[in-house]
Amino acid sequence: MDRPPDLRRSLLFVAGADPAAQAEALRARPDVLAQDLEDFTPPSLKDAARRLAAELFTKARAAGSLAAVRVNPLDSGGLDDLAAVVPARPVLVLLPKAEGGEQIAALARELDRLEAAQGLPAGGIEIAPTAETALGVVRLGDMARASPRVRSCVLGAEDLAADLVAERGPEGDELAYARMRFLLECRAAGIEPIDAPYTYSDGEGCERETRRSRRLGYRSKSTVTPAHIDVLHCVLTPGREEVAAARRIVTGFEEARSKGKDRALVDGLWVEPPAYRNAQRLLARADQLAAARDREAG
Protein backbone atom coordinates (compact mmCIF):
# COMPACT_ATOMS: atom_id res chain seq x y z
CA MET A 1 0.00 0.00 0.00
CA ASP A 2 1.40 3.34 -1.02
CA ARG A 3 0.28 6.82 -1.87
CA PRO A 4 2.53 9.06 -3.94
CA PRO A 5 3.37 12.36 -2.23
CA ASP A 6 0.73 14.37 -4.11
CA LEU A 7 -2.04 12.11 -2.76
CA ARG A 8 -0.97 12.34 0.89
CA ARG A 9 -3.43 14.92 2.12
CA SER A 10 -2.60 14.67 5.81
CA LEU A 11 0.53 14.04 7.86
CA LEU A 12 -0.17 13.59 11.57
CA PHE A 13 2.64 13.88 14.11
CA VAL A 14 2.15 11.76 17.22
CA ALA A 15 4.13 11.53 20.45
CA GLY A 16 6.77 8.84 20.20
CA ALA A 17 6.28 7.22 23.61
CA ASP A 18 2.58 7.78 24.35
CA PRO A 19 0.53 4.65 23.50
CA ALA A 20 -2.78 6.37 24.29
CA ALA A 21 -2.01 9.25 21.92
CA GLN A 22 -0.89 6.75 19.29
CA ALA A 23 -4.14 4.80 19.59
CA GLU A 24 -6.11 8.01 19.09
CA ALA A 25 -3.96 8.91 16.09
CA LEU A 26 -4.54 5.51 14.50
CA ARG A 27 -8.30 5.90 14.84
CA ALA A 28 -8.12 9.17 12.89
CA ARG A 29 -6.66 7.31 9.87
CA PRO A 30 -4.36 10.02 8.51
CA ASP A 31 -2.78 9.43 5.12
CA VAL A 32 0.62 9.55 6.86
CA LEU A 33 1.21 8.86 10.55
CA ALA A 34 4.59 10.12 11.78
CA GLN A 35 6.00 8.95 15.09
CA ASP A 36 7.82 11.99 16.47
CA LEU A 37 11.04 11.03 18.20
CA GLU A 38 12.19 14.65 18.35
CA ASP A 39 10.32 17.41 20.20
CA PHE A 40 7.26 15.27 21.01
CA THR A 41 9.39 12.78 22.97
CA PRO A 42 11.20 13.82 26.18
CA PRO A 43 14.88 12.78 26.35
CA SER A 44 14.16 10.27 29.12
CA LEU A 45 11.66 8.45 26.88
CA LYS A 46 13.63 8.29 23.62
CA ASP A 47 14.64 4.64 24.05
CA ALA A 48 11.11 3.61 25.00
CA ALA A 49 9.74 5.41 21.95
CA ARG A 50 12.16 3.63 19.63
CA ARG A 51 10.99 0.29 20.98
CA LEU A 52 7.38 1.21 20.12
CA ALA A 53 8.12 1.97 16.47
CA ALA A 54 7.67 -1.51 14.99
CA GLU A 55 4.28 -2.08 16.61
CA LEU A 56 3.07 1.41 15.75
CA PHE A 57 4.11 1.11 12.11
CA THR A 58 2.39 -2.28 11.79
CA LYS A 59 -0.82 -0.82 13.21
CA ALA A 60 -0.55 2.23 10.96
CA ARG A 61 -0.32 0.08 7.85
CA ALA A 62 -3.28 -2.00 9.01
CA ALA A 63 -5.29 1.22 9.45
CA GLY A 64 -4.48 2.36 5.91
CA SER A 65 -1.89 4.97 6.90
CA LEU A 66 1.67 5.27 5.68
CA ALA A 67 4.18 4.87 8.50
CA ALA A 68 6.71 7.67 8.95
CA VAL A 69 9.10 8.88 11.62
CA ARG A 70 10.58 12.23 12.57
CA VAL A 71 14.06 11.56 13.90
CA ASN A 72 16.35 13.78 15.90
CA PRO A 73 19.22 15.58 14.17
CA LEU A 74 21.86 13.02 13.24
CA ASP A 75 24.38 14.49 15.69
CA SER A 76 21.84 14.50 18.54
CA GLY A 77 20.41 11.00 18.65
CA GLY A 78 19.23 10.68 15.07
CA LEU A 79 21.62 7.84 14.26
CA ASP A 80 20.24 5.84 17.19
CA ASP A 81 16.71 6.62 16.00
CA LEU A 82 17.47 5.31 12.52
CA ALA A 83 19.13 2.14 13.76
CA ALA A 84 16.03 1.37 15.81
CA VAL A 85 13.29 2.26 13.33
CA VAL A 86 14.61 1.41 9.85
CA PRO A 87 14.05 -2.35 10.44
CA ALA A 88 10.36 -1.46 10.96
CA ARG A 89 10.27 -0.12 7.36
CA PRO A 90 8.98 3.44 7.54
CA VAL A 91 8.00 4.90 4.18
CA LEU A 92 9.31 8.31 5.13
CA VAL A 93 11.97 9.80 7.42
CA LEU A 94 11.47 13.44 8.36
CA LEU A 95 14.59 15.41 9.25
CA PRO A 96 13.93 18.36 11.57
CA LYS A 97 15.47 21.81 11.23
CA ALA A 98 17.05 20.94 7.91
CA GLU A 99 19.13 23.77 6.50
CA GLY A 100 21.39 22.37 3.79
CA GLY A 101 22.10 19.70 1.24
CA GLU A 102 24.91 18.08 3.23
CA GLN A 103 22.50 17.21 6.05
CA ILE A 104 20.27 15.45 3.53
CA ALA A 105 23.19 13.70 1.86
CA ALA A 106 24.43 12.44 5.25
CA LEU A 107 20.99 11.07 6.08
CA ALA A 108 20.76 9.43 2.65
CA ARG A 109 24.14 7.72 3.17
CA GLU A 110 23.03 6.34 6.52
CA LEU A 111 19.79 5.06 4.99
CA ASP A 112 21.82 3.44 2.19
CA ARG A 113 23.88 1.60 4.81
CA LEU A 114 20.92 0.52 6.93
CA GLU A 115 18.82 -0.63 3.98
CA ALA A 116 21.70 -2.79 2.76
CA ALA A 117 22.27 -4.23 6.24
CA GLN A 118 18.56 -5.05 6.64
CA GLY A 119 18.09 -6.42 3.13
CA LEU A 120 15.58 -3.69 2.29
CA PRO A 121 15.12 -2.27 -1.23
CA ALA A 122 17.81 0.31 -1.96
CA GLY A 123 16.42 3.84 -1.94
CA GLY A 124 13.01 2.72 -0.76
CA ILE A 125 12.80 5.02 2.26
CA GLU A 126 12.01 8.63 1.39
CA ILE A 127 13.48 11.70 3.07
CA ALA A 128 11.35 14.75 3.85
CA PRO A 129 13.35 17.73 5.11
CA THR A 130 11.49 19.96 7.55
CA ALA A 131 12.08 23.65 6.83
CA GLU A 132 11.74 25.28 10.24
CA THR A 133 14.13 28.22 9.90
CA ALA A 134 14.61 31.06 7.45
CA LEU A 135 17.77 29.36 6.21
CA GLY A 136 15.91 26.11 5.66
CA VAL A 137 13.31 27.83 3.48
CA VAL A 138 15.80 29.67 1.27
CA ARG A 139 18.05 26.60 0.89
CA LEU A 140 15.22 24.26 0.03
CA GLY A 141 16.38 23.77 -3.56
CA ASP A 142 19.80 22.57 -2.40
CA MET A 143 18.16 20.07 -0.07
CA ALA A 144 15.81 18.79 -2.77
CA ARG A 145 18.73 18.17 -5.12
CA ALA A 146 20.86 16.44 -2.48
CA SER A 147 19.20 13.03 -2.87
CA PRO A 148 16.58 11.35 -5.09
CA ARG A 149 15.01 10.17 -1.85
CA VAL A 150 13.62 13.69 -1.35
CA ARG A 151 10.12 13.70 -2.83
CA SER A 152 8.43 16.08 -0.41
CA CYS A 153 9.26 18.71 2.20
CA VAL A 154 7.44 19.92 5.31
CA LEU A 155 7.07 23.55 6.35
CA GLY A 156 7.41 24.22 10.07
CA ALA A 157 5.26 26.70 11.97
CA GLU A 158 6.28 27.35 15.55
CA ASP A 159 10.04 27.05 15.13
CA LEU A 160 9.93 29.07 11.92
CA ALA A 161 7.92 31.84 13.56
CA ALA A 162 10.40 31.93 16.42
CA ASP A 163 13.34 32.08 14.01
CA LEU A 164 11.69 34.97 12.18
CA VAL A 165 11.01 36.73 15.51
CA ALA A 166 7.37 36.79 14.36
CA GLU A 167 4.34 37.14 16.60
CA ARG A 168 2.34 33.95 16.21
CA GLY A 169 -1.43 34.26 15.70
CA PRO A 170 -4.32 32.02 14.60
CA GLU A 171 -4.71 33.81 11.25
CA GLY A 172 -1.16 32.88 10.25
CA ASP A 173 -0.44 36.20 8.55
CA GLU A 174 3.07 36.23 9.98
CA LEU A 175 3.93 33.14 7.90
CA ALA A 176 2.23 34.25 4.67
CA TYR A 177 5.40 35.03 2.74
CA ALA A 178 7.24 31.97 4.05
CA ARG A 179 4.30 29.79 3.03
CA MET A 180 4.34 31.16 -0.52
CA ARG A 181 8.14 31.09 -0.83
CA PHE A 182 8.22 27.50 0.41
CA LEU A 183 5.58 26.47 -2.12
CA LEU A 184 7.47 28.12 -4.99
CA GLU A 185 10.76 26.52 -3.97
CA CYS A 186 9.17 23.07 -3.76
CA ARG A 187 7.40 23.34 -7.10
CA ALA A 188 10.58 24.61 -8.77
CA ALA A 189 12.47 21.63 -7.34
CA GLY A 190 9.78 19.14 -8.41
CA ILE A 191 8.89 17.96 -4.91
CA GLU A 192 5.59 18.05 -3.02
CA PRO A 193 5.14 20.85 -0.46
CA ILE A 194 3.50 19.87 2.83
CA ASP A 195 2.01 22.88 4.57
CA ALA A 196 2.69 23.75 8.20
CA PRO A 197 0.25 22.55 10.86
CA TYR A 198 -2.53 24.69 12.23
CA THR A 199 -1.47 24.63 15.87
CA TYR A 200 -4.65 26.00 17.41
CA SER A 201 -7.49 23.78 18.57
CA ASP A 202 -10.52 25.19 16.73
CA GLY A 203 -11.68 23.26 13.70
CA GLU A 204 -13.10 26.31 11.92
CA GLY A 205 -9.74 28.03 12.02
CA CYS A 206 -8.08 24.91 10.66
CA GLU A 207 -10.59 24.77 7.82
CA ARG A 208 -10.03 28.43 6.91
CA GLU A 209 -6.26 28.03 6.87
CA THR A 210 -6.43 24.80 4.87
CA ARG A 211 -8.69 26.39 2.26
CA ARG A 212 -6.25 29.29 1.92
CA SER A 213 -3.41 26.83 1.53
CA ARG A 214 -5.26 24.89 -1.13
CA ARG A 215 -5.90 28.06 -3.11
CA LEU A 216 -2.17 28.74 -3.06
CA GLY A 217 -1.46 25.28 -4.48
CA TYR A 218 -0.94 23.01 -1.47
CA ARG A 219 -2.35 19.50 -1.66
CA SER A 220 -1.01 18.27 1.68
CA LYS A 221 -0.90 19.62 5.23
CA SER A 222 0.60 18.41 8.47
CA THR A 223 -1.18 18.48 11.80
CA VAL A 224 -0.43 17.85 15.46
CA THR A 225 -3.93 16.75 16.47
CA PRO A 226 -6.13 13.87 15.24
CA ALA A 227 -9.14 16.19 15.56
CA HIS A 228 -8.10 18.01 12.38
CA ILE A 229 -7.71 14.98 10.10
CA ASP A 230 -11.32 14.96 8.86
CA VAL A 231 -11.07 18.70 8.12
CA LEU A 232 -7.90 18.24 6.08
CA HIS A 233 -9.33 15.33 4.12
CA CYS A 234 -12.56 17.20 3.41
CA VAL A 235 -10.86 20.37 2.17
CA LEU A 236 -8.07 18.65 0.24
CA THR A 237 -10.33 16.19 -1.57
CA PRO A 238 -12.25 17.56 -4.58
CA GLY A 239 -15.96 17.69 -3.74
CA ARG A 240 -18.87 16.60 -5.92
CA GLU A 241 -19.72 20.13 -7.04
CA GLU A 242 -16.10 20.84 -7.88
CA VAL A 243 -15.86 17.66 -9.92
CA ALA A 244 -19.08 18.46 -11.77
CA ALA A 245 -17.86 21.99 -12.53
CA ALA A 246 -14.52 20.66 -13.76
CA ARG A 247 -16.28 18.22 -16.07
CA ARG A 248 -18.33 21.06 -17.54
CA ILE A 249 -15.16 23.05 -18.15
CA VAL A 250 -13.43 20.14 -19.88
CA THR A 251 -16.46 19.32 -22.00
CA GLY A 252 -17.15 22.94 -22.92
CA PHE A 253 -13.56 23.68 -23.89
CA GLU A 254 -13.19 20.52 -25.95
CA GLU A 255 -16.43 21.25 -27.78
CA ALA A 256 -15.28 24.81 -28.48
CA ARG A 257 -11.94 23.60 -29.81
CA SER A 258 -13.67 21.06 -32.05
CA LYS A 259 -15.49 24.01 -33.64
CA GLY A 260 -12.29 25.97 -34.16
CA LYS A 261 -12.80 28.38 -31.26
CA ASP A 262 -9.95 29.49 -29.01
CA ARG A 263 -11.94 29.44 -25.77
CA ALA A 264 -15.30 28.55 -24.24
CA LEU A 265 -17.72 30.31 -21.92
CA VAL A 266 -18.63 27.92 -19.09
CA ASP A 267 -20.58 28.99 -16.00
CA GLY A 268 -19.63 32.61 -16.65
CA LEU A 269 -15.90 31.82 -16.96
CA TRP A 270 -13.95 32.25 -20.16
CA VAL A 271 -12.09 28.95 -20.29
CA GLU A 272 -8.68 29.07 -21.92
CA PRO A 273 -5.95 26.37 -21.89
CA PRO A 274 -4.72 27.03 -18.30
CA ALA A 275 -8.23 26.69 -16.85
CA TYR A 276 -8.79 23.60 -18.98
CA ARG A 277 -5.60 21.98 -17.69
CA ASN A 278 -6.52 22.84 -14.10
CA ALA A 279 -9.89 21.18 -14.56
CA GLN A 280 -8.23 18.09 -16.00
CA ARG A 281 -5.84 18.01 -13.05
CA LEU A 282 -8.69 18.23 -10.54
CA LEU A 283 -10.55 15.37 -12.22
CA ALA A 284 -7.43 13.22 -12.27
CA ARG A 285 -6.82 13.93 -8.58
CA ALA A 286 -10.40 13.02 -7.69
CA ASP A 287 -10.06 9.72 -9.56
CA GLN A 288 -6.67 8.95 -7.98
CA LEU A 289 -7.89 9.64 -4.46
CA ALA A 290 -10.95 7.46 -5.02
CA ALA A 291 -8.76 4.65 -6.34
CA ALA A 292 -6.42 4.94 -3.35
CA ARG A 293 -9.37 4.82 -0.98
CA ASP A 294 -10.73 1.71 -2.72
CA ARG A 295 -7.35 -0.05 -2.56
CA GLU A 296 -7.01 0.64 1.15
CA ALA A 297 -10.59 -0.47 1.85
CA GLY A 298 -9.99 -3.70 -0.06
Buried (B, 14 or more C-beta within 10 A) or exposed (E): EEBEBBBBBBBBBBBBBBEEBBEBBBEBBBBBBBBBBBBBBEEEBBEBBBEBBBEBBEBBBEBBBBBBBBBBBBEBBBBBBBBBBBBBBBBBBBBBBBBBBEBBBBBBEBBBEBBEEEEBEEEEBBBBBBBBBBBBBBBBBBBBBBBEBBBBBBBBBBBBBEBBEEEBEBEBEBBEEBBEBBBBBBEEBEBBBBBBBBBBEEBEBBBBBBEBBBEBEBBBBBBBBBBBBBBBBEBBBBEEEBBEBBBBBBEBBEEBBEEEEEBBEBEEBEBEEEBBEEBBEBBEBBEBBEEBBEEBEE
